[in-house]
C-alpha cells in the first residue's frame, strides 16, 4: 500500500513490530493526542507483556485474541494481524477516516478516498454492510460529525438513517458502549448540534425514545418552543455560558423536561398545556434511562436529584437564600446553572433578561454562601445529650441538623447561642408532640 501522508508520532509506547490503526491515526492527523491506541501486531500477548514492562499497568484479555493494557491514563489494545494483512484489516472498518494505519516512521496508509475525506472533513462509510457489522457504528458517525466536523456525504447519511430504523427494533450494542458515545457527544462544545443530529438520524428513537417523544409537544405559556426545541436551546445555552459544565449537569439539562410528554394536561382557562409534577416524574424517568444506559449509580442519583429540584428556584430575601443554599448545597452550583439555562431558553429571544440576571446573581451569591457554610454543628451529639438529658436516638440527629441549619442562616454564632437554640428547639418539639392531632 502507498502512504497517503505522514503524522508526528508522540506516543509513550510503540510495538516492536506492527501498525497503529483506526481512530488514533485520525486524531494524530488532526493534531490531537489520542489516549485509546489500537495496534495491529503479530503477537498480542508478547506485545502486552512488553508494554507493561515499560509502562506498568494491568493486562486484560479480550475477545478474538485481543489483549488490552491500561496504564498511565492510556488504553492500548493489541490486535492480531488478520489473514489478509493490513489491507484486509482496513477494508473491514466503518468509515474511510477510520480506515487508517501508521507505521513507526509516521507514514500513514488508508483505503481509497481516505486522504480526500480527511482533508474535506467528510464522513464516508465503506458500505452499508460495514455499519451493520457493528451496531454502534452509526452512532459513532454522529459523534464524529459532532466532535470533529466530519459531515456525512448523502449516501452515508441515508445509510445511517436506514441503520437507525433497523436498530429501533433490532439488536443494539452493549449499553455501556452506547453511553460512552453519548458521553463524548454531550461533552463536546457542539453538544446541542449532536443531540439534534441524533434525532434527525433516527438514532434517538433507538436509544433515547423518551426524549424523541418530546419533539412536537407544544408548551405555550412563557415557552416559545416545543419541549424538544426548548431542551436543545437550554443545552446550547449551558454549554456556551458554562463550557466546563460537568457531564451530570449536561445530562440533567438534556432530561429535565423528559416527562412532559407523559404528564401534559390542557388548561382550558389559560389556553395552554400544563405539566404538573413533570419534575418529580422526570427524576424517576431520568434515573430509569441512565440505568438502562449503564451510566453508573453516582451519575443516576445526581441527575435525578437535579431534575427533581430544577423548578425550585432560590428566593430573593437574604436569609431565605441562605436557607435555600443550605438545603440544596449538595447540588450546587449545578442546580443554579441548570435553572439559568432553563429560564434563558424558555422564551428564547424574548427571554426576560432581569430574570436570568437574578439567577446569575444568585449563582454568585450561592458560591459565596457555600464557602461560609459551617461544616459541623457547634455542639456534638454527646453535648446535646448532656444538655437535654435525653437518651441517644433519632432526636439527637434532628437536633444536630436543626442547629447546623440555624448556624448556616446566621442565627447561631457561638456555643452559648447554640445551647439556647437547642433548648428552645427541644421545647418546641415537645409542645408539638403534646398538641392534639385535630388541633
N, C-alpha and C positions, 0 to 999 in steps of 0.2 A: 504493500500500500504506500501511496505517496503522501508525504506530510502536507498538511493544509496550512500550517502555521507553527508558531513557537510560543511557549509560555515560560515565564520565570518560575522556577521551582524553589519555593521557600518552605519546604516540608521538613519536619523533625525526623522523618524516617523514610527510607526508600528501600524496597526489597533488593535482594542480591540479583534477582532476575525477574522480569515481568513488566507490567504496564499499570499505570494509574488509569482508571476508566470511569466513565459516567459523569455525573453532575459535578464532581470535584474538578474535573478538567474544564468544564464550562465556567465554573466560578473563577478558576485561575485565569482563564481567558478574559473574564470581565474585570480582573484586578481585585477579586475578593480573596479572602482567606478561608478555605474550607476546613471544617473540623470532622466531617464524615468522609473517610477516604476508602475507596474500593480499589483493591489491587488484584489484577489477574496474574496468577503465579503458577508455576509447575507443581509446587508442593506447599499447600496452605499450612499444614501442621508445622513444617520446618520454619517457614517464614514467621509464623506466630510466635514460635519459641525464640527466634532471633529478635523479634520486636520487643518481647517482654524483657529479654536480656538487656536491651538498650534503654527502654522506656519504663520498665516496670509494668504494673497494672495486672489485669486479670484476663484469662483466656476463656472464651465462651464458644463451645462448638455449636454451630447452627446446622440447618438442613442442607442437603446436597453437597456435603463436603466443605462448606464454608466455615471458616474459623474467624472469630471476632476477638480483637484485643481492645480493651478500653483502658486508656492511660493518659494522664495529664490533660484531661478535657477533650481528648480525641477518641474517635471510634474508627478503628482500622479493620476492615473486612478483607480477608484473604480468600479469593475465589479461585477454584481450579480452572485451568485453561480448558475450554471445550475442545471437542474432537476436531472441529474445523478451524481452530486457532483464533486469532484476534478478529479476523474478518467475520467469522461466524458469530462471535460474541456481540459485535457492534450491530449486526443485522437483526438481532432479536430484541433490540432495545425499543423504547417508546417513541421518542422524538429525535429529530436529527441533531438538535442542540445537546442531547444527552448521549448520542451515539458517537462518543469521542474517546480517544486514548492518548496518553502521553508516555514517552519513554524517559529514561533517566537523564537524557540531554535536554528535555523540554520540548522535543519535536512532537507535534500534535497530529493525529490521524483521525479521520472521520469518514462517515458514509457520504455518498454524493450529495451535494447541496448543503452540507453542514456549515461550511465556511460562509456561504452566502447568507444562510439563515441567521448565523451568529452576528454577522455584520448588520443585517437589516432588522434584528430583533424580531424574527419571525418564528412562529411555532408551527412545525410541520410534523405530523405523525407519519411514521414509516408506513403504516397501513392500519385499517380498522382492526384487523386481527391482532396487531400489536397492542391496541388498547384492551381488547378482550383478554389478552394473555395475563394481565394483572388488573383486577377491577379497580385498583387505586389510581391508575394512570390518567384517567380523565380528570380526576380531582387534582392531581399533580399538575396537569396542564393549566388549570385555572390559577393555581398557586404560582407557577412560573410567569404567567401573564401579570399577576398582581405584584409579585416581588421583584421581577426582573424586566418587565415590559415586553415579554415575548408574546406578541399578539397572534392568535391562531389564524392561519390563512383559511379561506372559506371552506374548503373540503374538510380540513381538520376540525373546524368548529362544528360542522354538521355531524361529523363522526362523534365528537364529544357529546353533543345533544342526543344522538342516537344511543350512545353508550349509557348516558344518564337515564334515558327512558327504560332501557333494559335493566339497569341496576335497581330501579324503583321496586320491582317485584322479583328480581333475581338475587343471586348470591352476591353479598357485599364483602369488601375487605374486612380484615380484623379492625374492630372499632378503635383500638389503640393507634393504628396507622392512620385512620381517618382523622382522629383528634390531632395527631401530630401535624397533618397538612392544614387543618383548620387553624391550629395554633399559629403556624407560620403566616397564614393569611391575615389573621387578626392582629398580629404583632407588626404587620407592615404599615408604613406611612399611608398606604393606599388601601387600608382595611375595608372601608366602605365600598370602594370600587370592587374589591374582591368579593364581598358579600353580594353585591348586585349581580356580578357575573355568575356566581353560584346559582342565583335564581334564574337568570337568563339561559343558562346551560341546562337547567332541569336537575342539576345535582342537589340543590337544596331540597327538592321534593324527595330525593332518595335518602338524604342524610339528616335533614332538619325539616321534616314535613310540617311540624308545628309552626315554624317561622314562615314557611312558604304559604301557609294558610292566611297569613296576615296581609298579603297583597290584595288590594281591592276592598279591604274592610274600612268603610268610611268612619270618620270620627265626629267632625263638626265641632261645635263649641269654640274653644280657643285654638283648636288644631286646624292647620291649613292643609295637611296631607293625610293620606290613609295610614293605617298602622305600620305597614311595611316602609312606606316612604318616610314617615317620622323616625322610625328606627334607624334607617340609613343616615338621615340628617344628624341624628343625635350621635351616632358613631363617628361620622365625619367631623363633627364639631369637637368631640372629645379628643380625637387623635390630633387635630390641628391645634387645639388650645392646650392640651396636656400630652405632648408627644412621648413622654416617658411613662404614660399610664400603664399599670401592670395588666397582665393577661386577665386576671379575675375581674377587674373593673371593666375591661372591654367586653368580656362575656356577659357581664351584668347589663351593660348598655344594650348589647345585642338581644338580650332576653327579657328586658324589663317590662315589656308590654306583650309578651308571648301569649298570655292567657286572654287577651282582649277578644279575639275571635270567638272564644268559648263562652264568655260571660256577658256579652253585649246585650243591652235591652233598650228598646226605643222609648224615649221620654216624650210623650205626646205634648205635654205642656211646654217643654222647652224647644221641641222641634229638632232634636238631635239624639244620637246614641249615647247611652251611659254605660260605664264599665265597672259596676260595683264589685269590690273585692278582687280586682284584677291583680293587685299587689300580692295578696295572700295566695291566691290560686296560682299566680305566676311563679311564686317562690317554689311551690311544690312541683310545678311543671318543669321549671329550670333544673331543679335537683334531679328529676327523672331523666331529662335529656342528657345532662352531664354524666349521670350514672351509666346511661347507655353508651356514651362516648368514652367511658373509662377515663374520665378526667382526673379522678382521684378525690378522696374524701375531703381534703382540705379545700380544694377548689369548689367542689359541690356546695359545701357549707357556706363558704364566704359569698359565692354568687347568690345563693338562695337568700341569705340574710340581706344582701344589698337590694335585691329585687323586692323583698318583703317590706323594706322600710323606705323605698325610694320616694314615696308620697309624703313622708313625714319631714317636711322642710323645717328648718330652725326658726324659732321665734325671734322677734326683733329686740325685746326687752333684755337688758344685760344679764340680770340674774337668771331669767328663764333660759337664755342662751347658754349660760354656764351649766345649768341642769341638763339641757339637751346634749351638750358636748360630753358631759359625764356619762349620760345614759348610752350614747352611741359611740363612745370613744374607741371601741374595738373595730368599728367600721370606718373610722376617719383616717385620712381625708377623703377616702374613696367615695363615701356616700355623698358628700357635698359635690364632688366632681361629677358624679352621675346625675345629681339633681340639676347642676348647672347645664350640662349637655341636654338633658331632658327639656328644661324650660327654654333654652335657646332654640331648640328645634321645633317647639310646639307651634309657633306662628311663623317660623321661617323668617323671611324678610320683614314681616310685621311684628317680630318679637318686641316685647316691651323691654327696652334697654335698662330701665330702672330696676325691673325685677331681676334680671340677670346680674346687674351690678350689685344688687343687695346680696345675692347669693355669693358673688365673688368676695364681697366684704366679709361675709360670714365665714368664708373659707379661710381668709387671712386671720380673722379673729379666732376661729376654731384652732388653727395651728398654734396660735399664741397661747390659748387656754390649755391646750393639750400639754404644753411644756410646764404649765403651772399646776396641773392637777396633782394632788397627793398620791403617793404610791401605796400608802397603808394608813389605817386609822391611827389616831393619836393614842388610843387605848388598845391594848392587846385583849385577846379573848379572856385571859386569866384576870386581867384588871377589871373587865366588865363583869365577870362572875363575882369577884370580890365586892365590887361597888354595889351591885344589885342584890347580892346574897342569894343567887339562884344556882341551880344545878347546870352543868354543861348540857347543851342541847341546841335545837334549831333557833331558839330565841336569841342566843348569843350571836349567831351568824347574822340574823336580821338586824340586831342592834349595831353590829360592826358595819354592815352595809349602809345603814341609815347615817351613822356617824361619818363614814367616808364621803357620802353624798353631801352632808352638811359642810364638811371641810371643803369639798370641791366648789360649793356655792359661795364660800367665803363667810358663812355664818359662824363657823367654829375655827378659831385660830390658835388656841392654846389648850394645854391639858386641863386647866380649870374649867374653861368653857366646854371642853369635851365631856367632863364629868357632869356638869349641869345639863348639857344636852341629853346625855344618855339617861339620866334620872327623869327628865321631862318626857323623853320618848317612851320610857318604860311605863310611866304613869298613864300616858295617853293610850298605850296598847292595852293596859289593864282596864281602863274605862271602856274602851271599845269592846273588850271581851265580856264586860258585865252588862252591856247595853242589850235590851231585849231585841230579838230578831225582827219583830214587827214595829220597832220604834221608828 
